[in-house]
Amino acid sequence: MRKTIGLVSLILAAIPAYAQRGYPQIEMVYPGAVSRGTSTEVLVSGHFSFRDPVMAMFEGDGISASIIGWKQLPEAKGYRKTGFPRDGVTLKVTVAANALPGIRAFRILTKGSLSTLGHLLLTDAPSVNETEPNNTIEQAQSIEIPQTVNGLLDEDADIDVYKFRAHAGDRVSFIVHAARLQRPVPFLERAFSDITISLRDERDQELAAADDWQGEDPQLYYKFQKDGTYYLRLWEARYQSGKDKWWYALSALTAPQVTSVFPPVVRVGGKARLELKGFNLDGLNPYDIEVPAAAKGRMEFPVTSPRGASVITVGITDLPALIEPPQHTGPVSIQTPVGINGRISANDEVDRYRFRARGRERLEFEVFAHRFGSPLDSILEIRDSKGRLLDANDDQANTVGYDGRFAAALAIPPQKDSRMEWTAPEDGEYEVDIRDANYFGGVDYVYHLAVRPQRGDFRLIVDDDRLPMGPGESATCVVTVERLNGFAGPVKLFARDLPPGVTAMESVIPAHLDQGAIVLTAAAGARLDARFVIIGGASGQIERIARPHAPMGSVNGKFLLPVNSVEAAVTEAADIIVEVTPKNVTLRPGDSVSLDVTVKRNGYSGAVELNVISWNLTQEFSKLPRGVVFDDKQSKTSLGPNETKGRITFRVQPDAPMLDNYLMTVIGQIAYNRVFMTRSAAAFRLNVAPANGQNTAATLSSHEPVGNN
């Protein structure tokens, strides 16, 4: 089996021109912001072939796009050559006047493939593009208030300066979207632009400045004291250039800006009164909402005033609600189960809650803060009645994997919100404390702490967000289950809302494993199309939707970026179609088997690598079932030009657990660089039967009842 090694910076010098599909990698979107109620031309550019674009698909309502055309583009100065010329697609993006402002994700379908994810900002203000030169006060570009400016940092030490008129009493928010727009760009992990802004008067004296606020992006609120001409200076904090990958949207707004909502989580099926914190919130407090009885997870909605609109998010719970008492001293007594809405109001603050528990009572403690926009990086601590520390948790590290090495290797970033599964050692009184990991606090450091009895549950993670396939071809992704509160059942996977002509194979994650495969196959007559699909799993009465992740290609940073959607697409043709025989294999402990692999080539004659697990560089995203070992000496996984025959050999170890009809795949890979590649999958079923003389009742089946799909 091939284990790709090397550094991200080692890019293949040349890629065969006869590779049809491509891997359209979005690297810049310009302009990066478009205004509500307008139509705007937007250039989406990158590498690995945007030729023959068909359509762009945006997440959310109120935005659509048509294709204007494709063109080859000059390479950015200093850009490392990949063998693929830079090219791009021009879109005409139309935004409804009532569309929710904020960042929208999108992908582009070409005749050959489906692009990586891109981000576009929908702004409430009129938008203009930067005009160079504007590096000094003398060259400053004039803008209006309110307005959003689309700019580029394409030279080292580039400084962009904007001037505007303001009046005494004006309250203006200066907000930069840059790293947030660049975040889905592969290889840019840990190299997003880090912008700083400085507000200056006519004498070039600094009035205020801002650096990091939302990640690397700055945000500045200012009330002007007198009429005059003012300047806003913007630059990259390291005075570097992103070549063609550092674009930004600078918004100067008078609309309301909500920085926190309290309570951050509300009860389902009733009315809730919210307290909004932020800037320019005239007439918005208190803010009353109706929470539908069918609401789940979270609600997102606009708050509007004569100044404009802002979008807020609240979480939904069915737990009994408690608001942290104001001005309290000492621990607050609670009864479980409960959902506590609180705030770490000041630096060094620790909120303490006292409760009683029975011996061996199993409780779950979970914080909801960071996921709803709070800056709180929580830590939970549980103490006994004498103040002795019994347990603690910072970030929710992923606990998937049936051995420590695999759990540590998974490239999924941890959740900043704390979570603990805890068992009371004896009857008594206990205390749960919550604070910020760095002892920070403030009006925006809001949280919801859920305390409830442990009930078996699970979460699902998908290792890819794009599944392109040609007619007759199969595509695959890996679904990983994180088992919570002792959950030990099988999970039946599903894929819904598929494109016409695409079907999903039945797949179950057995009770003793943590991963399973989704395999989608396009019929021979399937037509060009793309759809947002839902991937999830069910066990008994529990059904959960999987959280998708996009591969990012970083060696030392995150390999997978959490995203909001998975898209499946039917393309016009496949470079290769992989077939495997036999399609159903039964082994006993100690047995081995070789699978014959045939690669059907469709105009592609270059190298093909075969794999049975998902690899990027030194990072594995999937693992063979426990007790099943790949025999690389008896396998042929590297196919040279025009070769069509390969071989995969497995051995079953003596202690291997039983398996029943477990879905696996052989993956044929065509590399575009050392990280990104097109993948064609061939599915087969693996059964591990009991050893001779073993009680078959001990078989671990992947076909136990799991509820309806």
C-alpha positions in Angstrom: 0.0 0.0 0.0 1.3 3.4 -0.9 1.9 5.8 2.0 2.5 9.2 0.5 5.3 11.0 2.1 7.0 14.4 1.8 6.2 18.1 2.4 3.3 20.0 1.1 5.7 22.3 -0.6 6.9 19.5 -2.8 4.6 19.9 -5.8 4.8 17.6 -8.8 6.6 19.4 -11.6 4.3 18.3 -14.3 0.9 16.6 -14.6 -0.1 14.7 -17.7 -2.3 16.9 -19.9 -4.5 13.9 -20.7 -6.0 13.9 -17.2 -9.6 14.8 -17.9 -11.3 15.4 -14.6 -9.1 17.8 -12.7 -9.5 18.9 -9.1 -10.8 22.5 -9.4 -9.2 24.2 -6.4 -10.6 27.6 -5.5 -7.8 29.9 -4.5 -9.3 33.4 -4.9 -12.8 34.9 -5.1 -12.8 38.6 -6.3 -14.6 40.7 -5.5 -15.0 38.9 -2.2 -18.2 40.8 -1.2 -21.4 41.5 -3.1 -24.3 43.6 -2.0 -27.8 42.5 -1.3 -30.3 43.4 -4.0 -27.7 43.5 -6.8 -26.1 41.4 -9.5 -22.3 41.4 -9.6 -19.6 39.8 -11.7 -17.3 37.7 -9.6 -14.1 35.9 -10.8 -13.4 32.6 -9.1 -9.8 31.4 -9.9 -7.3 28.7 -8.9 -5.6 25.6 -10.3 -6.3 22.1 -11.5 -8.8 22.9 -14.2 -12.0 25.0 -14.1 -12.5 24.3 -17.8 -16.1 23.7 -19.0 -17.9 25.2 -16.0 -21.6 24.2 -15.7 -23.0 25.9 -12.6 -22.3 27.3 -9.1 -24.2 26.1 -6.1 -24.4 28.3 -3.0 -25.5 27.3 0.5 -28.6 29.1 1.8 -31.4 31.0 0.2 -31.5 34.3 -1.7 -28.4 33.9 -3.8 -27.9 32.4 -7.2 -25.2 32.6 -10.0 -25.0 32.0 -13.7 -21.8 31.2 -15.7 -20.4 34.0 -17.8 -17.4 32.2 -19.0 -14.0 30.5 -18.4 -10.6 31.9 -19.1 -6.9 31.0 -18.6 -5.1 33.5 -16.3 -1.6 34.7 -15.9 0.3 33.0 -13.0 0.6 35.1 -9.9 4.1 36.6 -9.3 6.3 34.2 -7.3 3.7 31.4 -7.4 5.2 27.9 -7.4 4.4 26.1 -10.7 2.2 23.1 -10.6 2.1 22.0 -14.2 -1.5 23.2 -14.3 -2.0 26.8 -15.6 -4.1 29.1 -13.4 -7.6 29.6 -14.7 -10.9 30.9 -13.6 -14.7 31.2 -14.0 -16.6 34.5 -14.1 -19.9 34.3 -12.4 -22.8 36.7 -12.4 -24.0 36.5 -8.8 -27.5 37.7 -8.0 -28.5 38.4 -4.4 -32.0 39.0 -3.2 -32.7 42.2 -1.3 -33.9 40.1 1.7 -31.1 37.6 1.7 -29.4 37.2 5.1 -26.1 39.0 5.2 -23.0 37.0 6.0 -20.5 34.5 4.5 -21.9 32.0 2.0 -20.1 28.9 0.9 -20.3 27.6 -2.7 -18.8 25.1 -5.1 -18.5 25.1 -8.9 -19.5 22.1 -11.0 -17.5 21.6 -14.2 -18.1 18.9 -16.9 -15.2 17.1 -15.4 -15.4 17.6 -11.6 -16.6 19.5 -8.6 -14.5 22.3 -7.1 -13.3 22.8 -3.6 -15.2 25.2 -1.3 -15.2 29.0 -1.8 -16.5 31.8 0.4 -18.4 35.0 -0.6 -19.6 37.7 1.7 -23.1 39.1 1.3 -23.1 42.7 2.6 -25.8 45.1 3.6 -23.9 48.1 2.2 -23.1 49.2 -1.4 -19.8 47.7 -2.5 -16.9 49.1 -4.6 -13.5 47.7 -5.6 -10.1 49.0 -4.5 -8.3 51.4 -6.9 -4.5 51.4 -6.9 -2.4 53.3 -6.1 -3.7 54.0 -2.6 -0.7 53.4 -0.4 -0.4 56.8 1.2 -2.7 59.5 2.6 -2.0 61.6 -0.5 -3.2 58.6 -2.7 -6.1 57.6 -0.4 -9.1 56.2 -2.1 -12.4 58.0 -1.2 -15.2 55.9 0.1 -18.7 56.6 1.5 -20.3 55.6 4.7 -21.8 52.9 4.7 -19.8 51.0 2.1 -17.9 47.7 1.6 -14.5 47.9 -0.3 -13.1 44.8 -2.0 -9.3 44.9 -1.9 -6.2 42.9 -2.6 -2.9 42.6 -0.7 -0.8 41.4 -3.7 2.6 43.0 -2.9 4.8 42.7 0.1 4.4 45.6 2.5 1.3 46.7 0.6 -0.7 49.4 2.6 -4.1 50.4 1.5 -5.5 53.8 2.6 -9.1 55.0 2.4 -10.5 58.4 3.3 -14.1 59.4 4.1 -16.1 62.2 5.7 -17.7 61.8 9.2 -19.8 64.0 11.4 -19.8 64.5 15.2 -21.8 61.7 16.8 -21.5 59.3 13.9 -21.0 55.7 15.1 -19.3 53.5 12.5 -18.2 49.9 12.6 -15.1 49.0 10.6 -15.1 45.3 9.9 -12.6 43.2 7.8 -13.4 39.9 6.3 -10.2 38.3 5.0 -9.0 35.2 6.8 -12.6 34.1 7.1 -13.0 34.3 3.3 -9.7 32.6 2.7 -10.2 29.8 5.2 -11.3 27.1 2.8 -8.3 27.6 0.4 -6.2 24.4 0.5 -2.6 24.9 1.5 -3.3 28.3 3.1 -3.8 26.8 6.6 -1.6 28.8 9.0 -0.9 31.3 6.2 -4.1 33.4 6.1 -3.7 37.1 5.9 -3.4 38.8 9.3 -4.7 42.3 8.8 -4.4 45.3 11.0 -6.4 48.5 10.6 -5.7 52.0 12.0 -8.2 55.0 12.1 -6.4 58.3 11.7 -7.4 62.0 11.6 -6.5 64.7 9.1 -3.1 65.2 10.9 -2.4 61.5 10.5 -2.7 61.0 14.2 -4.0 57.5 15.2 -7.4 57.6 16.9 -7.9 53.8 17.3 -6.6 50.6 15.9 -7.6 46.9 15.8 -5.9 43.6 15.0 -7.4 40.2 15.8 -11.1 39.9 16.6 -12.7 37.2 14.6 -9.7 35.0 14.3 -7.1 37.0 12.3 -9.7 39.5 11.1 -9.9 42.9 12.9 -13.1 44.8 13.9 -13.3 48.4 15.2 -16.2 50.4 16.6 -15.8 54.2 16.8 -17.9 57.2 17.7 -16.7 60.4 16.0 -16.3 63.5 18.1 -16.2 66.1 15.4 -16.8 66.7 11.7 -13.9 66.1 9.4 -12.0 64.0 6.9 -10.7 60.7 8.3 -8.4 57.9 7.0 -8.4 54.2 7.5 -5.1 52.5 6.9 -5.1 48.7 6.3 -2.0 46.4 6.0 -0.9 42.8 6.7 0.6 42.6 10.2 3.7 40.7 8.9 4.0 43.0 5.8 3.7 39.9 3.6 1.8 39.3 0.4 -0.5 36.4 -0.4 0.2 36.7 -4.1 -3.2 35.9 -5.6 -4.7 34.5 -2.4 -5.0 37.4 -0.1 -8.2 39.4 -0.8 -10.3 41.2 1.7 -13.6 43.0 2.2 -13.5 46.1 4.4 -16.9 47.3 5.5 -17.6 50.7 7.1 -21.1 50.3 8.4 -23.8 52.1 10.5 -26.0 49.0 10.8 -26.4 47.2 14.1 -23.5 44.9 15.1 -24.4 42.2 17.6 -21.4 40.8 19.4 -23.3 38.5 21.9 -26.8 37.3 22.7 -28.1 36.5 26.2 -29.3 33.9 26.9 -27.3 32.1 24.2 -29.6 29.1 24.4 -33.4 29.2 24.7 -36.1 26.6 25.4 -37.9 25.0 22.5 -41.6 25.8 22.0 -42.1 29.2 23.7 -41.2 32.8 23.9 -37.8 34.1 24.7 -36.6 37.6 25.6 -33.0 38.3 24.4 -30.5 40.9 25.6 -28.3 42.0 22.7 -24.8 43.4 23.2 -22.8 45.2 20.5 -22.8 48.5 18.6 -25.5 50.7 17.1 -28.3 48.7 18.7 -30.7 51.6 19.1 -34.2 50.3 19.9 -33.3 46.6 19.7 -33.2 45.8 23.4 -34.9 43.7 24.7 -35.5 41.6 21.6 -38.4 39.1 21.8 -38.6 35.9 19.7 -40.9 32.9 19.3 -39.2 29.5 19.3 -41.1 27.0 17.2 -42.0 23.6 18.8 -40.1 21.9 16.0 -36.9 23.9 16.4 -33.8 21.8 16.9 -30.1 22.7 17.4 -30.0 26.4 16.6 -31.9 29.2 15.0 -30.5 32.0 12.8 -32.4 35.1 12.0 -31.9 38.8 11.3 -32.5 41.7 13.7 -33.4 44.9 11.9 -33.5 48.6 12.7 -33.6 51.7 10.6 -29.8 51.5 10.5 -29.8 48.1 8.8 -29.7 44.4 9.7 -27.5 42.0 11.6 -27.8 38.2 11.9 -27.8 36.5 15.2 -27.8 32.8 16.3 -29.3 31.1 19.4 -29.2 27.5 20.5 -32.2 25.4 21.3 -32.7 23.1 24.3 -35.4 21.1 26.0 -33.7 21.2 29.4 -35.2 23.1 32.3 -33.7 26.6 32.1 -31.7 28.5 34.7 -30.3 32.0 34.4 -27.2 32.7 36.4 -28.3 35.0 39.2 -26.9 38.5 39.0 -24.4 39.8 41.6 -24.3 36.4 43.4 -21.4 35.4 45.7 -20.4 31.8 46.3 -21.7 28.7 44.4 -25.2 28.7 43.0 -27.3 25.6 44.0 -28.8 23.7 41.0 -30.9 20.6 40.5 -30.2 18.3 37.6 -31.0 18.0 34.8 -30.7 21.7 34.0 -29.5 24.1 31.3 -27.7 27.1 32.8 -27.2 30.3 30.8 -24.4 32.4 32.3 -21.7 34.9 31.5 -18.0 35.1 32.6 -18.3 38.9 33.1 -14.7 39.8 34.0 -11.2 38.5 33.9 -10.3 35.8 36.5 -14.0 35.1 37.1 -15.0 31.5 37.9 -18.7 30.5 37.9 -19.5 27.8 40.5 -22.6 25.6 40.6 -23.4 23.1 43.5 -25.4 19.9 43.0 -26.1 16.6 44.7 -25.5 13.3 43.1 -26.0 9.7 44.1 -23.1 7.2 44.2 -22.4 5.8 40.7 -24.8 8.3 39.1 -23.6 9.1 35.6 -23.8 12.7 34.5 -22.9 14.5 31.3 -21.6 18.2 31.4 -21.4 20.1 28.1 -20.7 23.7 27.3 -22.3 25.6 24.4 -20.4 28.8 23.8 -17.7 28.9 21.1 -19.9 27.1 18.6 -22.4 30.0 18.9 -19.9 32.8 18.5 -18.8 33.4 22.1 -15.1 34.1 22.6 -15.1 31.9 25.7 -12.6 29.0 25.6 -14.1 27.1 28.4 -12.7 24.8 31.1 -14.9 22.6 33.3 -13.8 21.4 36.7 -15.7 19.1 39.1 -14.8 19.2 42.8 -16.1 17.5 45.9 -17.5 19.2 49.0 -14.0 19.8 50.3 -12.9 21.5 47.1 -10.7 18.6 45.9 -10.5 18.4 42.1 -12.1 15.2 40.8 -12.2 15.8 37.0 -11.6 18.5 34.4 -11.9 19.1 30.7 -10.7 21.8 28.3 -11.4 21.2 24.6 -13.5 18.3 23.4 -10.8 16.1 21.9 -12.1 13.5 19.4 -12.3 10.1 21.1 -12.8 8.1 18.0 -10.6 5.2 17.1 -10.1 1.8 18.7 -6.4 2.4 19.6 -4.6 5.4 20.8 -2.4 5.8 17.7 -5.5 6.1 15.5 -7.3 8.5 17.7 -4.3 10.7 17.9 -3.7 10.6 14.1 -7.1 11.8 13.1 -6.8 15.3 11.7 -10.1 16.7 13.0 -9.7 19.9 15.0 -11.0 19.7 18.6 -14.2 21.5 19.7 -13.4 24.5 21.9 -16.5 23.8 24.1 -15.8 21.6 27.1 -17.6 18.3 27.6 -17.3 15.6 30.4 -18.8 12.2 31.1 -18.6 11.8 34.9 -19.6 9.2 37.5 -20.2 10.3 41.1 -17.9 8.2 43.4 -20.4 8.3 46.3 -23.5 10.0 47.5 -22.8 13.7 48.3 -22.6 17.3 47.3 -20.4 18.3 44.4 -19.5 21.5 42.5 -19.0 22.1 38.8 -16.9 25.2 37.9 -16.7 27.0 34.6 -14.1 29.6 33.5 -12.1 30.7 30.5 -8.9 28.7 29.8 -6.9 32.0 29.9 -8.9 33.6 32.7 -10.4 36.1 30.2 -13.9 37.5 30.6 -16.2 40.2 29.5 -19.7 41.1 28.4 -19.5 38.8 25.4 -18.2 35.7 27.2 -21.6 34.0 27.4 -22.2 30.3 27.8 -24.8 27.6 28.2 -23.9 24.7 30.5 -26.0 21.6 30.1 -26.1 19.1 33.0 -28.0 15.9 32.3 -28.0 12.1 33.0 -25.9 10.2 30.5 -27.8 8.6 27.7 -26.1 6.6 25.0 -25.6 8.7 21.9 -23.2 9.3 19.0 -21.8 11.9 16.6 -20.7 11.3 13.0 -17.9 12.9 11.0 -17.4 12.8 7.2 -13.9 13.0 5.9 -14.8 14.8 2.6 -17.2 17.4 1.4 -17.2 16.7 -2.4 -18.1 13.5 -4.2 -17.8 13.8 -8.0 -18.4 10.7 -10.1 -18.9 9.9 -13.8 -21.5 7.6 -15.3 -20.9 4.1 -14.1 -18.3 5.3 -11.5 -18.5 5.0 -7.7 -17.3 7.6 -5.2 -16.6 7.0 -1.5 -16.1 8.9 1.8 -15.4 7.7 5.3 -17.8 8.2 8.1 -16.4 8.1 11.7 -18.6 7.6 14.7 -17.7 9.1 18.1 -19.5 7.1 20.7 -20.9 9.1 23.7 -22.0 8.1 27.2 -21.2 4.4 26.7 -23.0 4.0 23.4 -21.9 0.6 22.0 -24.4 -0.2 19.2 -24.1 -0.5 15.4 -24.9 2.6 13.3 -26.7 2.2 10.0 -25.4 4.9 7.6 -27.5 6.7 5.0 -27.1 9.3 2.2 -30.2 11.3 1.2 -31.2 13.9 -1.5 -28.8 12.3 -4.1 -28.6 13.5 -7.7 -31.0 11.6 -10.1 -29.4 8.3 -11.2 -27.1 8.1 -8.1 -27.6 5.4 -5.5 -26.0 4.6 -2.1 -25.0 1.1 -1.0 -26.2 -0.2 2.3 -23.5 0.3 5.0 -23.3 -0.3 8.7 -20.7 0.6 11.3 -20.6 -2.5 13.6 -20.7 -2.1 17.3 -17.0 -2.9 17.7 -15.8 -0.5 15.0 -15.7 3.3 14.6 -15.7 3.7 10.8 -17.8 2.8 7.8 -17.9 3.7 4.1 -20.5 5.6 2.1 -20.4 4.4 -1.5 -22.3 6.3 -4.1 -22.6 5.0 -7.7 -23.8 6.9 -10.8 -25.8 4.9 -13.2 -24.5 4.5 -16.8 -27.2 6.9 -18.0 -26.9 9.5 -15.2 -26.8 13.1 -16.4 -24.6 16.0 -15.4 -25.9 17.4 -12.1 -25.0 18.3 -8.5 -26.9 18.3 -5.2 -26.3 19.0 -1.6 -26.6 15.7 0.1 -27.3 14.6 3.7 -25.1 11.9 5.2 -26.0 10.5 8.6 -26.6 7.4 10.6 -29.3 5.8 12.8 -29.3 3.3 15.7 -32.6 2.4 17.3 -34.5 5.7 17.8 -31.4 7.8 17.5 -30.7 9.5 14.2 -27.7 11.9 13.7 -26.5 13.9 10.7 -22.8 13.7 10.0 -20.6 16.8 10.3 -18.7 17.2 7.0 -15.0 18.2 6.7 -13.0 19.5 3.8 -9.4 18.2 3.3 -7.0 21.1 3.6 -3.6 19.6 2.7 -1.6 21.1 5.6 1.3 19.0 7.0 1.5 20.5 10.5 -1.8 22.3 10.8 -5.3 20.9 10.5 -5.9 18.5 7.7 -9.6 18.7 7.9 -11.7 21.9 8.0 -15.3 21.6 9.5 -17.8 22.8 6.8 -21.5 22.9 6.5 -22.4 20.7 3.5 -21.5 17.7 1.4 -22.1 17.9 -2.4 -22.4 15.0 -4.7 -22.1 15.5 -8.5 -22.4 13.5 -11.7 -19.8 14.6 -14.2 -19.7 13.9 -17.9 -17.1 11.1 -17.7 -14.6 9.4 -15.4 -10.9 9.2 -16.0 -10.9 5.7 -14.7 -13.4 3.2 -13.4 -12.1 0.7 -10.9 -13.5 -2.9 -10.6 -12.7 -5.5 -8.0 -13.3 -9.3 -7.8 -14.6 -11.1 -5.9 -17.1 -8.6 -4.6 -17.9 -10.7 -1.5 -15.2 -12.2 0.6 -15.5 -14.6 3.7 -12.4 -15.3 5.7 -11.6 -17.1 9.0 -8.9 -16.0 11.4 -5.6 -16.9 9.9 -6.8 -16.8 6.3 -5.7 -14.5 3.5 -7.2 -13.5 0.2 -6.1 -11.5 -2.9 -8.6 -9.2 -4.7 -8.0 -8.7 -8.4 -8.4 -5.0 -9.4 -9.1 -3.9 -12.9 -8.8 -0.2 -14.0 -10.8 0.8 -17.0 -9.2 3.8 -18.6 -11.2 6.5 -20.4 -8.5 8.4 -22.2 -6.3 8.6 -19.2 -3.0 6.7 -19.6 -1.0 8.0 -16.6 -0.1 6.4 -13.3 -2.8 5.1 -10.9 -2.3 4.3 -7.2 -4.5 1.8 -5.5 -5.5 2.1 -1.8 -7.8 0.5 0.7 -7.6 3.3 3.2 -7.7 7.1 2.8 -4.3 8.8 2.9 -3.0 12.3 2.5 0.7 12.7 3.1 1.5 10.9 6.4 -2.1 11.3 7.6 -4.5 8.4 7.5 -8.2 9.3 7.6 -9.5 5.7 7.8 -8.3 2.3 9.1 -8.8 -1.3 8.3 -11.2 -3.2 10.6 -9.5 -4.5 13.7 -7.6 -7.8 13.0 -7.5 -7.3 9.2 -4.0 -6.6 7.9 -2.9 -5.4 4.5 -0.1 -7.5 3.0 1.9 -5.1 0.9 4.4 -7.7 -0.2 1.6 -9.8 -1.9 -0.1 -6.7 -3.4 0.4 -4.6 -6.5 -0.9 -1.1 -5.8 1.3 1.1 -8.1 0.1 1.0 -11.7 2.3 2.6 -14.3 1.3 4.3 -17.6 -1.4 2.2 -19.4 -1.3 -0.6 -16.8 -4.8 -1.9 -15.9 -4.3 -4.8 -13.5 -3.6 -4.6 -9.7 -3.9 -6.7 -6.6 -4.9 -6.2 -3.0 -4.1 -8.9 -0.4 -5.4 -9.1 3.1 -4.6 -11.4 6.1 -6.9 -12.0 9.1 -5.2 -12.2 12.4 -6.0 -15.0 14.8 -7.8 -12.7 17.3 -9.8 -10.8 14.7 -13.5 -10.2 15.7 -16.2 -11.4 13.4 -17.7 -9.3 10.7 -20.8 -9.6 8.6 -21.2 -8.0 5.2 -18.9 -5.0 6.1 -18.7 -2.6 3.2 -15.1 -1.7 2.1 -13.6 -0.1 -1.0 -10.5 -0.3 -3.2 -9.7 3.3 -4.3 -8.0 4.2 -7.5 -6.2 7.6 -7.2 -4.9 10.0 -9.8 -2.6 12.6 -8.0 -2.6 16.3 -9.0 0.0 17.0 -6.3 1.0 15.2 -3.2 -2.2 15.9 -1.4 -5.2 16.3 -3.8 -6.3 13.6 -6.1 -9.3 12.2 -7.9 -10.6 9.0 -6.5 -12.6 6.2 -8.1 -13.9 3.5 -5.8 -14.8 -0.2 -6.2 -16.9 -1.7 -3.4 -16.7 -5.2 -1.9 -18.1 -6.9 1.2 -15.9 -8.4 3.9 -17.0 -11.2 6.2 -14.9 -12.6 9.0 -16.4 -15.9 10.1 -15.8 -17.7 13.4 -12.7 -19.8 13.7 -13.4 -23.6 13.5 -15.0 -24.7 16.7 -15.8 -21.1 17.9 -19.4 -20.4 19.1 -21.1 -18.5 16.2 -23.3 -16.8 18.8 -20.3 -14.6 19.5 -20.4 -13.1 16.0 -20.4 -9.3 15.9 -23.0 -8.5 13.2 -23.3 -5.4 11.2 -26.9 -6.2 10.5 -28.4 -5.8 14.0 -31.7 -3.8 14.0 -30.9 -0.1 13.8 -34.2 1.6 13.0 -35.5 3.1 9.8 -33.4 4.9 7.3 
